Amino acid sequence: MKGAKAMGEVGVAMNRKYAIRRRWIMGALGLAMAAAGFVASQAKAGEARQRWEQLCQIRQDKLDLILPDAMRENEIDMWIVAGREGHDDPNAAMLGGGYIGDVGFYIFHDSGAGRIERIALGIGGAAFHQCPLYDVTGRAEQLRALVEARNPRHIAVNIAQHIGTADGLSHGQYEALREALGPDLSARLVPAEKLVSDFRSRHSATEIAAFAKAGEYARRIAERALSSEVIEPGRTTIGEVAWWMMEELHREGLGNSFGLPSVYILGPGERGPVSGDHIIQRGDLITLDWGVSYLLSYTDMKRMAYVLKPGENAPPPGVQRAFDQARAIREMIRAVIRPGVRAGDALAEVNARVAATPGLVLGRYDDPSADPRVSDVVIGSHSVGDWGHGSGPSMADFNPLRMSYVLQSTNFLSVELFLYTPVAEWGGRKIKIPLEDNGVVTPRGLEWVYPANNRILLVK
């Protein structure tokens, strides 16, 4: 009995000892977890602050390096960008953002020499003031006196016929601006369409870096989406692929260029609903079209994948030949892109090269010819960067005004084409091969800002 009692006392002591140790371990674990949570929160805060600092530098460079030439080349000595609460101009974020309680104005004045003067009236907020871009700040009511003192010849405002980023001034704001300025100054108002196009489509080194990173984000997520990581043939729908991509954007803290990614089947069967409930099957050729936004840079790209059948390790030879042919046409497009050439002339030049190539004809989008002896080509290489479809020079029939603009160094272009070509393995019918990737115009031509699409991805 004494032995049992002694053993019991020892057991109680040991239990008490281990209980104390467990409490110490759990406490230490709790502290470690709390520390980990703190570190994670600090890392997130660090990322937010880092992106804000990069964006501040992008804005400073845009106003220091790009705006002066854009204003002087267009003979504009004052640019007024108006905003009001609930109605931001499309350029407001690049100009510094900020809070507008009622009406606010970003104003830029060129005295003819040196730096462009920057004035902000009726705009505030902590982040706006912590990225100091403006020489003069004040109240919106000071507008007329301030403009009269500078006596500009041409006052550009954001009204436009063709380019959305240059058309941010509402009718109500326009009327209020005319009233605030008075008849003499109002007679000097001119559209800012070309000015905005030049300002938004020419880029500093910091913008190019952000655009390249946006492209790499877009490429990495797209290529993961069209892989066995996401797709299980016979179970996964194209809509589930699209929403997986949206979840990745959310996780990375990114925006997008066009909303839900367009994911659809190229063949051999029917295309089906875009990003809908169509189930991906073995033997399908899939494409996606989408863009990522990061630090005010927007991309537009496509990728494609083939879902392998049992025993296959590559796409059908006819599909691969079609893809290789599309890549060759892409190089024809790149060969005509250079600074100093009107975008429409560059498009005419590459179209002539396509038409002179045996077996190729110029076609219509998603309406190929019935002739099985030829492959149809559609080229729509457009401006990109400030939006998914950008404001600058474009080699695309759907941007007629922008086709009249001259390509400049640092312009961003989305090199986009569609090839419709017969594939023997699919009964000789024409399949669509879409290619699209983004680059920057340099004195050497068009240079990719991330690895372009050079292969058909494979889903096992």
C-alpha positions in Angstrom: 0.0 0.0 0.0 2.8 2.4 0.9 4.5 1.5 -2.4 1.3 2.1 -4.3 0.8 5.4 -2.5 4.4 6.4 -3.2 3.9 5.5 -6.8 0.7 7.6 -6.9 2.5 10.6 -5.4 5.2 10.2 -8.0 2.7 10.0 -10.7 0.9 13.1 -9.5 4.2 15.0 -9.3 5.1 13.9 -12.8 1.7 14.9 -14.2 2.1 18.2 -12.5 5.5 18.6 -14.0 4.4 17.6 -17.5 1.3 19.9 -17.1 3.6 22.8 -16.3 5.8 21.8 -19.3 2.8 21.6 -21.6 1.6 25.0 -20.5 5.1 26.4 -21.1 5.3 24.7 -24.5 1.8 25.9 -25.5 2.6 29.4 -24.2 5.8 29.4 -26.2 3.9 28.1 -29.2 1.3 30.8 -28.8 4.0 33.5 -28.7 5.7 32.0 -31.7 2.4 31.9 -33.6 1.6 35.5 -32.5 5.1 36.5 -33.7 4.6 34.7 -37.0 1.3 36.5 -37.4 3.0 39.8 -36.6 5.8 39.1 -39.1 3.2 38.2 -41.7 1.2 41.3 -41.1 4.4 43.4 -41.2 5.3 41.6 -44.5 1.9 42.5 -45.9 2.2 46.1 -44.7 5.7 46.2 -46.2 4.4 45.1 -49.6 1.7 47.7 -49.5 4.2 50.4 -48.6 6.7 49.2 -51.2 4.1 49.3 -54.0 3.0 52.8 -52.9 6.6 54.0 -53.0 7.1 52.5 -56.5 3.9 54.1 -57.7 5.0 57.5 -56.3 8.2 57.2 -58.3 6.3 56.2 -61.4 4.1 59.3 -61.0 7.1 61.6 -60.4 8.9 60.3 -63.5 5.7 60.6 -65.6 5.4 64.2 -64.8 9.1 65.0 -64.9 10.1 63.1 -68.0 7.0 62.4 -70.2 4.6 65.4 -69.7 6.8 68.2 -70.9 7.3 66.7 -74.4 3.7 65.7 -74.6 2.5 69.2 -73.9 5.0 71.0 -76.1 4.7 68.7 -79.1 0.9 69.3 -79.0 1.3 73.1 -78.5 -0.6 73.0 -75.2 0.5 75.5 -72.6 -2.1 74.5 -70.0 -3.8 71.2 -69.2 -6.7 71.1 -66.8 -8.0 67.7 -65.5 -11.2 68.1 -63.6 -12.7 65.7 -61.1 -15.4 65.5 -58.6 -16.3 63.1 -55.8 -17.7 59.9 -57.3 -16.4 60.8 -60.8 -12.6 60.5 -61.2 -11.0 61.2 -64.5 -9.3 58.1 -66.1 -5.9 59.9 -65.6 -6.5 60.9 -61.9 -4.6 57.9 -60.5 -1.5 58.6 -62.6 -1.7 62.3 -61.6 -1.5 61.5 -57.9 -5.1 60.4 -57.0 -6.1 62.1 -53.7 -9.5 62.9 -52.2 -11.8 65.4 -53.9 -14.6 66.5 -51.5 -16.6 68.3 -54.2 -14.7 69.5 -57.3 -11.0 69.4 -57.8 -8.5 70.3 -60.6 -5.0 69.0 -61.6 -3.5 71.8 -63.6 -0.3 71.8 -65.6 1.2 75.0 -67.0 4.1 75.4 -69.4 5.6 78.8 -69.2 7.8 78.0 -72.3 11.0 77.1 -70.5 12.1 74.6 -67.9 9.8 72.5 -65.7 6.1 72.2 -66.2 4.4 74.0 -63.2 2.0 71.7 -61.3 -1.0 72.9 -59.4 -3.7 71.0 -57.4 -6.9 72.7 -56.4 -9.5 71.1 -54.1 -7.5 67.8 -53.8 -6.1 66.4 -50.6 -5.6 63.3 -48.5 -2.7 61.8 -46.6 -1.4 59.6 -49.4 -1.7 62.5 -51.9 0.4 64.8 -49.7 3.0 62.1 -48.8 3.9 61.8 -52.5 4.6 65.5 -53.1 4.0 66.1 -56.8 2.6 69.6 -56.9 4.2 73.0 -56.6 1.0 74.9 -55.7 -2.1 73.6 -53.8 -5.3 75.5 -53.0 -9.0 75.6 -53.2 -11.1 74.9 -56.3 -12.5 78.4 -56.0 -9.1 79.8 -56.9 -9.2 78.4 -60.5 -10.1 81.4 -62.5 -7.7 83.8 -60.8 -4.9 81.3 -61.1 -5.5 80.7 -64.8 -5.9 84.4 -65.5 -2.5 85.1 -63.9 -0.8 82.6 -66.3 -2.8 83.7 -69.4 -2.5 80.5 -71.4 -3.1 80.5 -75.2 -4.5 76.9 -75.3 -6.2 75.1 -72.4 -6.5 71.4 -73.0 -9.4 69.6 -71.3 -10.3 65.9 -71.4 -12.9 65.7 -74.1 -12.4 63.3 -77.0 -14.1 61.6 -79.9 -12.2 58.3 -79.9 -9.9 57.7 -76.9 -11.7 56.9 -73.6 -8.8 57.9 -71.4 -9.0 61.4 -72.9 -12.7 61.8 -72.4 -13.1 62.0 -68.7 -14.8 65.4 -68.5 -18.5 65.0 -68.1 -21.0 67.4 -69.7 -21.9 68.8 -66.3 -18.3 69.4 -65.3 -17.6 71.0 -68.7 -20.4 73.5 -68.2 -19.3 74.2 -64.7 -15.7 74.7 -65.9 -16.8 77.1 -68.6 -18.7 79.1 -66.0 -15.8 79.1 -63.6 -13.4 80.3 -66.2 -15.6 82.9 -67.8 -16.1 83.6 -71.6 -12.6 84.8 -72.5 -10.7 81.8 -71.0 -13.4 79.3 -72.0 -12.8 80.3 -75.7 -9.3 78.9 -75.3 -10.5 75.4 -74.4 -9.3 72.6 -76.8 -9.6 68.8 -76.7 -6.7 67.0 -75.0 -7.1 63.8 -77.0 -3.6 63.7 -78.6 -1.9 65.1 -75.5 -3.4 62.3 -73.3 -2.5 59.7 -75.9 1.2 60.8 -75.9 1.3 61.2 -72.1 -0.2 57.8 -71.4 1.6 55.8 -74.1 5.2 57.0 -73.6 6.9 55.5 -70.6 9.7 56.0 -68.1 12.1 53.3 -66.9 10.0 52.8 -63.8 6.8 52.3 -65.8 8.6 49.8 -68.1 9.7 47.8 -65.0 6.2 47.8 -63.6 4.7 46.7 -67.0 7.2 43.9 -67.2 6.3 42.7 -63.7 2.6 42.8 -64.6 3.4 40.8 -67.7 5.3 38.2 -65.7 2.4 37.9 -63.2 0.0 37.4 -66.1 2.2 34.8 -67.8 2.9 32.8 -64.7 -0.8 32.6 -63.6 -2.0 31.8 -67.1 0.5 29.0 -67.6 -0.3 27.5 -64.3 -4.0 27.7 -65.1 -3.5 25.7 -68.3 -1.8 22.8 -66.6 -2.5 19.7 -64.6 -2.2 21.8 -61.4 -5.7 23.2 -62.2 -7.2 21.0 -65.0 -8.4 17.4 -64.5 -9.7 16.2 -67.9 -13.3 15.0 -67.8 -14.1 17.0 -64.6 -12.8 20.6 -64.7 -14.8 23.2 -66.5 -13.4 26.2 -68.4 -15.3 28.4 -66.0 -13.5 26.8 -63.1 -10.2 27.6 -64.8 -11.2 31.3 -65.2 -12.2 31.6 -61.5 -9.0 29.9 -60.3 -7.2 32.7 -62.1 -9.3 35.3 -60.4 -8.5 33.7 -57.0 -4.8 34.0 -57.8 -5.3 37.7 -58.6 -7.0 38.2 -55.3 -4.2 36.3 -53.5 -1.5 38.4 -55.1 -3.3 41.7 -54.6 -3.6 42.4 -58.3 -6.2 43.8 -60.6 -7.2 42.7 -64.1 -7.6 44.3 -67.5 -10.9 42.9 -68.7 -12.8 41.3 -65.8 -13.2 37.5 -65.9 -10.6 35.8 -68.1 -11.9 34.5 -71.5 -11.2 30.8 -71.5 -12.6 28.7 -74.3 -12.2 25.6 -76.5 -10.5 26.0 -79.9 -11.2 22.4 -81.1 -11.7 19.8 -82.2 -15.3 20.2 -81.0 -17.5 23.3 -80.7 -16.1 26.4 -78.9 -18.9 26.4 -76.3 -19.6 29.2 -73.8 -16.7 31.4 -72.9 -15.6 30.7 -69.3 -18.8 28.7 -68.8 -19.7 25.2 -67.7 -18.1 23.3 -70.6 -16.1 20.3 -69.3 -12.6 20.0 -70.6 -11.9 16.7 -72.3 -8.8 14.9 -73.5 -7.9 16.0 -77.1 -9.2 19.6 -76.5 -7.2 22.6 -77.6 -7.8 25.4 -75.1 -7.0 29.1 -75.1 -7.3 32.0 -72.7 -7.2 35.7 -73.1 -6.7 38.0 -70.2 -4.7 40.8 -68.6 -3.3 41.8 -65.2 -3.0 45.3 -63.7 -0.2 46.2 -61.4 0.9 49.7 -60.4 -1.3 51.3 -63.1 0.2 49.0 -65.8 -2.3 46.7 -67.7 -1.4 43.7 -69.9 -3.2 41.8 -72.5 -2.0 38.3 -73.4 -3.1 34.8 -74.6 -1.9 31.3 -73.9 -3.0 27.9 -75.3 -2.8 24.3 -74.2 -3.5 20.9 -75.6 -5.0 18.2 -73.3 -3.1 15.0 -74.1 -5.0 11.8 -75.0 -3.8 8.4 -73.6 -0.5 7.5 -75.2 0.2 11.1 -76.5 3.1 13.2 -75.5 2.6 16.1 -77.9 -0.2 17.9 -79.8 -1.3 16.5 -83.2 1.4 17.4 -85.9 -1.1 19.5 -87.8 -1.9 21.6 -84.7 1.8 22.1 -84.0 2.5 23.2 -87.6 -0.4 25.7 -87.3 1.1 27.1 -84.1 4.6 27.3 -85.7 3.1 29.1 -88.7 1.4 31.7 -86.4 4.8 32.3 -84.7 6.4 33.0 -88.0 3.7 35.6 -88.8 4.3 37.1 -85.4 7.9 37.7 -86.4 6.7 39.4 -89.6 4.8 41.8 -87.4 7.8 42.5 -85.2 9.9 43.2 -88.3 7.9 46.3 -89.3 7.7 47.9 -85.8 10.1 50.7 -85.3 10.1 54.3 -84.0 9.1 57.1 -86.4 6.7 55.0 -88.5 3.0 55.7 -88.5 1.2 52.8 -86.9 -1.2 52.4 -89.9 1.7 52.3 -92.3 3.3 49.5 -90.3 0.1 47.6 -90.4 -0.2 48.1 -94.2 3.4 46.9 -94.6 2.9 43.7 -92.7 -0.4 43.1 -94.4 1.3 43.4 -97.7 4.0 40.8 -96.6 1.3 38.4 -95.5 -0.7 38.8 -98.8 2.5 38.1 -100.8 3.2 34.9 -98.9 2.0 31.8 -100.7 -0.8 30.1 -98.9 -1.7 33.1 -96.8 -4.6 35.6 -97.2 -5.8 38.5 -95.2 -9.0 37.4 -93.5 -11.8 38.6 -91.2 -12.0 37.9 -87.5 -13.7 34.6 -86.7 -15.0 34.4 -90.3 -12.4 32.5 -92.3 -12.7 31.7 -96.0 -14.0 28.3 -97.0 -11.0 27.8 -99.3 -9.0 24.9 -97.7 -5.9 25.8 -99.8 -5.2 29.0 -97.9 -4.8 30.1 -94.3 -6.5 33.3 -93.1 -4.6 35.9 -91.1 -6.0 38.7 -89.0 -3.7 41.2 -87.3 -4.8 43.5 -84.5 -1.7 44.7 -82.7 -2.7 47.5 -80.4 -1.6 49.9 -77.8 -1.5 48.5 -74.2 -0.2 49.5 -70.8 -2.4 52.3 -69.6 -5.4 50.0 -70.2 -5.7 46.5 -71.8 -6.5 48.4 -75.0 -4.3 51.4 -74.6 -4.3 55.0 -75.7 -1.3 55.1 -78.0 -0.4 54.2 -81.6 -2.1 51.0 -82.7 -1.7 48.6 -85.7 -5.3 47.7 -85.5 -8.3 48.5 -87.7 -10.5 48.8 -84.7 -8.4 51.8 -83.5 -8.7 54.1 -86.6 -7.5 57.3 -85.0 -4.6 55.6 -83.2 -3.5 54.1 -86.5 -2.7 57.7 -87.6 -0.3 58.2 -84.7 3.5 57.6 -85.1 5.2 54.8 -83.2 7.6 56.2 -80.6 10.3 54.6 -78.4 8.9 53.4 -75.1 5.4 52.8 -76.6 3.9 49.5 -75.4 2.3 47.3 -78.0 0.3 44.1 -77.7 1.4 42.0 -80.7 -1.8 40.2 -81.5 -2.8 37.9 -84.4 -5.2 35.2 -85.4 -4.4 32.4 -87.9 -7.2 30.2 -89.3 -5.6 27.2 -91.0 -6.7 23.6 -92.0 -5.7 20.7 -89.7 -5.8 17.3 -91.3 -6.2 15.5 -87.9 -9.5 17.4 -87.4 -11.0 16.6 -90.7 -9.3 19.4 -92.6 -11.4 22.1 -91.0 -9.8 25.4 -90.2 -8.8 26.0 -86.6 -8.1 29.3 -84.9 -4.6 29.9 -83.5 -4.5 33.1 -81.4 -1.2 34.6 -80.3 -0.8 37.7 -78.2 2.1 39.1 -76.1 3.3 42.5 -75.0 6.5 44.4 -75.7 8.1 47.8 -75.8 9.1 49.8 -78.8 12.8 50.6 -78.8 15.3 51.9 -81.5 15.9 48.2 -82.2 12.3 47.4 -82.8 9.8 45.6 -80.6 11.3 43.9 -77.6 9.4 41.6 -75.3 9.1 42.6 -71.7 8.7 39.0 -70.5 9.1 35.6 -72.3 6.6 35.5 -75.2 4.5 32.4 -76.0 6.7 29.9 -77.9 5.0 26.6 -77.1 1.7 24.9 -76.8 1.3 24.0 -73.1 0.4 20.4 -72.3 -2.1 19.1 -69.8 -1.5 15.5 -68.9 
